[in-house]
Amino acid sequence: MAGGASSMVALIGYNTMQIGLYGMFGAAAQALFQQAGFNLPWWVYSYVAMASIAVLGYRQVDLSAKVLTLLVVAEYLCVLILDVAIIVKGGDSGLSAAPFTPSRIFSGSPSIGLVFAFACFVGFEATTIYGEEAKDPKRTIPLATYFSVLLIGGFYMLSSWCMVNAEGTDKLVAYLGGLQDPTWFLFNMADRYVGHWLSLTMSVLFVTSVYAGLLAFHNSVARYFFAMGREGLLPEHFGKTHAVHQSPHTGSIAQTVIAAIVVGIFVVTKQDPVLALFSWLTNVATLGIIALMAIASFAVPSFFFRNQKISDGLFSSYIAPSLAGILLVVVLYNIVINFTVLTGASAILSYSLTGLIMAAALVGLALAMRLRAKDPARYATIGYEKV
């Protein structure tokens, strides 16, 4: 039952993340192309991206992976160039370790910072989704997961420290507050420490990085549709792959249709692509995905308690996952109580958005109950697909 509820939460979470990113992509692409004299509405760029992603997702994961790899490598190189330049020049007034002191870490609104930190890591768990497509999943999936966490954590820590030192630890807050658009901070630092060529390149890559995120989350959603169709929670045609491309094509089509409709609603109601579409939906997604992580953490000791013969040790099987679950619940609590701050929307709308996660869980629970009543034997095998 918990698995059925969680599956729908995952489906809603990754869908809202993917769709919300169309708002950021549209706004970023509009700003970039306006410099070249094109004055098209943001949603034109969003729908063009949507059409191309529909094609890539429908075909095969190899094509999508090649596109993602090219974009991500370019983005990493640009930020690393800026990091090195800041370190070599000593920042604004000398390199300082002050950002790592407890007084700085816990200043301001730590709970809001935690939410954004977790949002930055959303996606690392997607390695397991591709388990059935890996040649040696028992080896490559754990390695890919550990590597992605270490790479993301290390890269963000280094780059954040460099950015703080680029403006100066005592000047940063005032500087950011004076910017008309705080997202231009990174580009301004690139201009200052390297040159305009890097800021221009980064402007382009900002658009492509959002596109890469759109593509990655599209593939994740398509595979959740596939898994739920295969397990019997959704109609069976979702659980079949394309005869030629071997892709979860039905899920890919469904995700594209949902995205087109939701973006269309925001266009017709004239909502802001970033402050509304992006902010509202990506925060709902973060809430849902952290909820899934908490459920998964508590599921680990529960599983080993029922199967003590295959326990992996006291710490790995019980202590570590239980502590992780407790900490994630604390983070969830802080997200909910600060959701109006995160979305910038009214209290009624903000808490209605959080209600989407509970509604998804109830729908998933109902689907699982229906399957158990209709086909008890199939229900009993949910989650036993070999990876």
N, C-alpha and C positions, 0 to 999 in steps of 0.2 A: 504493500500500500504506500509506504513512504517513498519507494522508488517511483511509483506512478505519479505521485504528487511532485516529486523532485524533477521528473522529466519535463513536466509542463512548465515548471518554474524556469528550468534551463532554456526551454524553447522561447518563452516570453523574454527572459533576460537577454539572450543573445540577439533576438529580433529587435528589441528596443535599442540595444547598443548599436547595431548595424544601421537601423533607420535613423537614429539620432545623429549619427556621423554624416548623413547626407546633408544635414543643415550646415555643419561646419565646412564640409567640402564645397557646397554651393557658395557660401560666403567667401571662403578663401580663394576659390577660383574666380569669382566675380572681381574681387579686389586685384588679383594678379592680372587678369585680362583687361581691366580698366586702364592699366598703365600702357597697354598697347592700343588703346582707343576703342575697345569693344565695350559696349554698355548694355549687356544683356541681363535679364533678371537672374537671381541666384538659382532659381529652381531649374532653369534651362541646363546649367552645368550639372546639377544634381541628377536630372533625368538622363543626360548623356552618359554620365558615369554609371548610372543604373543599368542602362542598356548594354554597355560593354561588360559589366560585371555579370550580367545575366548570361552572356555568351561564354565567358570564361568559366563560370560555375557550372554551366550545363555540359561543358566538354570534359575536361579531366583535371585531376589535381596536379599533374606534372606541369601543365601549362601555367596554372595559377601559381605554383611554387616558384617557377622560374621568374615570373613577373615580380613576385614579392621579394625574392632574393636580391634582384637587381636594385629595386627601390630601397630596401633596407640597408644594404651595403653602402649605397651612396649617401644616405642620411647619416649613418654612423661616421663615415669619413669626414663629412662636413663639420659635424659637432666636435669630433676629435681634433680637427685642425684648429678650431676656435679654442678648445680646452688647452692645447699645447701653447697657442699664442698668448693666452692669458697667463699661464704658468711662467713662460719665458720672460714676459714683460713684468711679472710680479703683481699683476692686478692693478687696482686703482691706487692703493697705498700700502703695498706689501701683502704677501700671502699670510692669511690668518686662519688658525684652527678654531676660532670663536664659534662658527656655525655648529660645531660638534659639542659644545658645552651644554650641560643640562638646562641652564637658564635660557639659552636661545631655543633649544629644542622644544621646551614646554611653554614658551611664551606665546602670546596671542591666543589662538583657538586650536589646541592640539587635536581635538576631535575632528574638526573640519580637515586639518592636515592629514589625519589618518585616513579619512575617506578618500581624499585625492591620491594618497599613497597606494591604497588598495586598488583604486581605479587604474593606476599606472601599470599594475601587475596583471590586470584582467587579460586573459588570453594565454598565459603560460600553461594553464591546464588543458589547452586545446590539443596538446601533443597526444593525449590518449584517444582522441577522436579519430586520429589517423592510424591507430594501432592495427586495424585489419588490412591496411594498405602497406605496412612496413614489412620488410623481408624478415627481420628478426625482432619482433615487437618486445619480447621480454628483455632484450638488451638495449635496443635503441630508444624505446620510449622513456624508460627511467633516465637514461643518459641525457636525452634531449630535454627532459623536464628539469633536471638539476642544472644543466648547462644554461638553460634559458633564465632560470631564477637568478643564478649567480651573475650572468652577463647583464641582465636588466638591472639588478640591484647595484652592481659595481659601476655600471655606466651612468646610471642616474645619480648615484652618490658623488662620483667624480665631477660630473658636469654641473650638478647643482652647486657644489662647493666652488667650482670655477666661476659660475655666474654670480654668486654672492661676492666673491673677491673682485670680480671685474668692475663692479660699481662701488664696492667698499661696504663692509659689514654695517657701518653706522649710517650709510647714505641710501641703502637699497630701498627701504620701505618708502621713504619720501620720494625717491625717484620714480618708483612704480606708481605711487599715488598721483604723480604729476603727468603720467602718460595718458593720452586720450584713449589709446588702445594698448593695454598691458601686454598683449600677445606680441607686440613689436619689440619687446625688450631684447630678445635674443638676436633679432636682426640688427638692432642698434649696436649691440656689443660686437657683432660681426663686422659692421662698418668701422667701428672704433679700433678694434684690435687687429684686424686682418685687411679689410678693404671691401669696397662696394661689390666686387665680383662675388665674394662669399655670401654677402647678405642677399644678393639677387639669386644666387644658386639655392640658398636656403629657402627663399620665398617660393621658388618653384618646387623644391623638395617638400615643403610643408604641405602643399597641395597633394603631391604624390604620396606622402606618408599617410594622409587621411584616406587616400584612395586605397593604399595597401591595407589599411585597417578595415575598410569597407569590404574588400575582397576576402580577407581572412575571416571576418565574422559571417560573411555570406556562406562561405564553405562550411563553417561550424554549424550554422543553422540548418543547412541542407542535410548534414549528417545526423543532426538530432531528429529531423523529420524521418530520415531513413531508419534510424535505430528504433524509433517509436512505431513505425510501420511494420518493421520486422518482428517486433515483440508483440504486436497485436493491439497496441493502444490506439493507433491510428489506422485508417484503411490500408489494406495490404499493398496497394500500388505504391505507397510511399516507401515500402521496404524492398523495392526492386531497383536494380541499377540499369543504366542504359546499355542496350545490346552492343553498341559500338564503343562508346567512350568509357563504359564501366563507372559512370558517375551517378550520384544520387540525384538524378535529373528532376524527378517529381518534386522533391524538396526544394531544389534550386528554383524551379518555376514558382512554387508556392511562396517562397521568400520574396521573390521579385514582385509578385502581384501584391502582397501585403505591403511592401515598402512603397510601391507606387500609389496605393490608396491612401496610406497614412501621410505621406509627403503631400499628396494632393489636398488633403484636408487642411494641413497647415498653410498651404498656398492660398486656398480659397478663403480661409478665415484671416489671411494677411498677418500671420504670426511671424515674429523675428526668427530667422533661421538658426541663430546661435543662442539667443537668450531664451527662446521657447523650444524649438524642435530639438536642438542639440542638448541644451541644459536639462530639460525635463526628462527626455527619454534615456539619456546616458546615465543619469542619476538613478532612475528606476532600474536600469540594467545592473549598475553597481550594487544596489541593494539586493537584487535577486541572486547575483552570482556569489556575493559574500554569504547569503543565506544558504546557498548550496554547499559552500565550503564548510560552514558550521555543521550542517546535517551530515556531510561526508565524514567529518572529524569524529562525531559521536557514533557514526555507524561502524567505525573501525573497531573500537573496544567491544561494541555489541556483537560484532561478527566473531571476534576471537573468544569472547565469553561463551558463545554457543558452540564454538569449534576449538576447544582448548588443546586438542591433539596437534594442531598446526600452528600454535602460537609462535610468534617471532620474538619472544622475550618480553619481559614486563614493561620496559621503557617504550619500545617500539609499538607494542600491541595495545597498551593501556594508558600509560602516563602521558606520553607526547601527544597523541591525538586528543585525549581528554582536555589537556591544557590548551591546545590549539582551539578546540571547540568553545571553551569558556571565553577565551580572548576574542574570538570571532563574534560571540554573542554580545560582548561588551561593545565591540565596534558597531554591530547592527543597531544596538540601542542608541548609540551616539548619532548614527545616520538618521534614524527616525525622528529623534527629538530636534535635530537640526535641519530637517528636510526643507523647511521654508527658506532657510538661508542658502542652502545648496541650489535650489531651483529658482529662487527669486520670485516665486509665484505666491498666490494667496494661500492661507492655511487650508481652506476647503479643497482647492485644486491640488495642493501638495500632498495632503493625506489621502486624497482620492487616487493619486498616482501610486502611493505606497500600497494602496488597496489592490492594485493590479497583481501584485505578487501573491497576496493571499487568495485572490480570485483564481489565479493560475493553479495554485496548489490544490484548491477545492475541485477544479475541473479535472486535474490529473488524478486526484483521488477517486472521482466519479468514474473516470475511464478505467482505472484499475479494478474498481468494484464491478463494473459491467463485464470486463473480461473474465473476472473470477466466476461470476454467475453464468456466463455464456460458455466458457471453455476453461474449466478448472485445471486441466492438464497443461494447457499452454500457459496459463497464469503462473503455474508452479515453476515454469522454466524461465521466467523473466530474469534477465541479468546473468544467465548462464552461457551466453554466447562466448565461445572461446576467442581470445584475442592473442 
